[in-house]
Amino acid sequence: MAVQVRKKNFAVQAKIEPFYTGGRVQLSADGRHLFCTCGSKVQVLEVQTGKVQTSVQQDDDDLSCFVVSPDDKHLVTAHRSLLLRQWDWTDTPPKCVRTWKAIHISPVSYLTFDTTSTLLATGGTDSTIKVWHVIQQYCTHNLKGCQGVVSVVAFHPDMTKAQVYGAASDYKIHVWDLNTSKCIALLDKHYSTVTSLQFTQDGNTLLSSGRDNIVSMWDVTKFQVLKTIPVFESVESLVLLPEHQSFPHLCAQKEDGLHFVTAGSKGVLKVWNAQKSRCVFSHKRPSVGTSENQSKPDQSYLLTQTLLNTQTDTIATVTYDHNILFYRLQDFSLTKQFVGYNDEVLDIKFLGEDDSHIAVATNSEQVRVFNLATMDCQILYGHTDIVLSLSVFKKGQLFASSSKDNTVRLWRFDATSGKVHCVAMGTGHTHAVSAVTCARLKPVFVASVSVDTTLKLWAVPSQAELLAVEDTPIQLQATATERAHEKDINSIAMSPNDKLLATGSQDRTIKLWRAPDLHVLGTLRGHKRGIWCVDFSPMDQVVASSSADGTMKIWSLTDFTCLKTFEGHDCSVMKVIFLSRGAQLLSSGSDGLIKLWTIKNNECDQTFDQHEDKIWALVANSAETHVVSGAADSNIIMWKDVTEEEEQEEKTKTEDLILKEQELSNLIHEGRFLKAIGLAITLEQPYRVLTIVTDILKKPEGKSQLEKTLKKLREDQIDAVLKFVVQWNTNSRNCHQAQAVLSIILKNFPPDQLAQFPSIKTAIEGLVPYTERHFQRLNRLLQQAMFVEYTWQQMRTATEQGSTEPEASVSLDNTEDANMEDSSNGDVSLTSDPTGQEPDTSSEQIRTDKTIIRTEPKKQVEEVTISDSSSEKSFSDSSDAPVMIVDVQLKPATENVTTQSGSPKDIGQSVGKKNSSQEDSSDEDWDAVLAAMRKSDANKTKGPAKGKTPAKQGQKNKMCPVKTSEYSNNKRRKSSSR
């Protein structure tokens, strides 16, 4: 397929929205603004441009009626909630000045001001009229007497008379005197609803019109009828022409007396001479004829209201289908047309060589042509039923329309004047013509499909014949007719070379036809539900289709196979068109979504959501720079391709970002932290600000410098820094910098000033939980640090207390060497630690060359000589004895010391004995030694006595431990490793 730069995005450029949905319409005193009721709001339209200037709306309260004061200062609205609201509509947005209860027991149906804009009359559906003083804000009168819904209320123009006129469903005009609050007259001449009351300038004559086809003239000084004028139509509105002014084009001369204009069921403006009681001028309506409209019973009231503005010499009419037309008062020439409500938009096409206009088919029998520059609308009359489809020839000067009236019409667009005329009409279908298409290359034929399942080809007259048409359209001739499908045909499309036609039907098939003779070439099957739209690619030999099954398919024209299927819509796909020279698709669904697709990768690039209902119409201009969509929500949206603009904008942003990044790096390098922070805030880079704060805090006087820097920032910059602090504080690595900045801000800015920051609330909500978490973590860390400190201090204290005792022992190395020598020679060596730990030599010194010398502070230990042979002889039977520790109380040098000894191989323990001179001592001495050993074991089991301090480590002189062979082996290993 053709390669083209893909479109990535579309933006809304303009909207044509409904601004009038029925009800009362009022012009401002200067004629510059038009007030219209649109649902539950009042739209203020600028007459010059046709754009909605402002909207007056009260949420959740439906609007019943409104009125604007003659001085344009007050706008009063009446609501279904029985409330009255006074608005200052000139404000942006409009401001509700006052709200009060209407006192009526049912909704208000009519509102009107007096000429001084001080009194307001409200007519309700409860048959009462109440008068309010707007300035002093109170109800002045409650007028009763009417029966039924009040249809019209008017103040007498002369306020000195203080009279109010009102009419209701009883067809009578009641006159009340405000001085007495009594009904002083009853004008009974109408036989149907009174629709309008108009006073002459002198205030002596009243004209009333009704739906009984008459206009009555009253003398209000005597309350008598002067004349009854038959107007032969149901009159909805009546206005008086200026009395002292002539209107030659309207055949109304001031010498002839009073003239008035009526608008009613016939849909035309008529000028009447009140003195002669006859119509002097009838405005020609721009339609095909009155007889066609009169045959439609549901169009009883074509013109519902007439507005006259003398300052701009303008008369405006409101039609039944919510169109507002402006005419020049001098000759009733049309100057402007506004479409208040389009209803469902069914089809849209571009007109003109430069695509300056769009033709719109809505849920009505008129075709509407909008000027995209001024939004001025031209309404085309011709069809007698709803227009369903539109199609335009290549140059945009000629287009076709099809309707439910079973006809096809051709329209010629005059680019110079912007006027459109019907030049040809074709009849022949037996049911509604659902779709129509025009030839792409030359305006030679038109093809149409109908609900009657037929396909017709129409020959287009020559250009000269079309230009010669003035009033009566030329009759089109059908050159070929074929029964195309089994069910209704929804769509038809013409190939770019005018050789092929494609039709899509409710029978789930697409058929290809040869254009000249309507010969069927092939049938495309694959969709599971009916086909809504078909379209040919402008470059490739493929055709696209959209279906009610929510899919779109691309079909080959060579072998009639499905090439691609696009799935993405959740409902019916109503319309599909090609973009980017066939490289992309644009589709619309019944869910109000528009999707942009790339055909190459079957991906949806973008989704646009602006409509609220099904999108029937979707069209792109010839340059594919604009797309227009229309939906059932009555909105017409103009989309602009902004792909190039966004790419250029992105490129510019990237370049600016690179320059600012370089500038920021330079500022940080130069140490200009204030400007660096400001630039980083502008770039919205929290990490760069964090880096700058970290660099400042690393300096010797970092905190004070950071405080000085933050003080110089503006309030909006401080607010941005607060947002950054919230992000930093979420990470424990950056919490110290965040807390430092937060501390500076809280110390240097008062609470009142901080409360004015836009993001202070969210900042507090984000700071509090993480700050508490950091505080708990630091508390735990502090407790652990204190425990380590306490442990270290205890260890240090114990070491210092042990080092204060006198040194009286042999070094550890000498002791281990001596033990090894004794073990090797079969001697017994005594040690103070049987657990295998190194002895503490700070309190005693041991020397082992077959002699053990113990030295204690202020004590002496007698030398004991141990014989190897005696040791083996004495303890030969104790080799399997258990390991024990014997504590023996050592005495001064005059006492003997008893030890345990034995061979390291088979004994494992050694006990001190007497020296060699006492080997022949008696058994009583051994009994004493054994008793002492048992006593020592018992003491160690029970623990230290109460009030006594246990022996400290290092006081080896107070116990005589037992040594095992395993202990000696451990000592030997340590010695060898050294």
Summary of the structure (lengths in Angstrom):
residues: 978
radius of gyration: 54.0
end to end distance: 87.0
largest distance: 174.9
contacts: 3201
relative contact order: 0.05
helix: 22%
strand: 36%
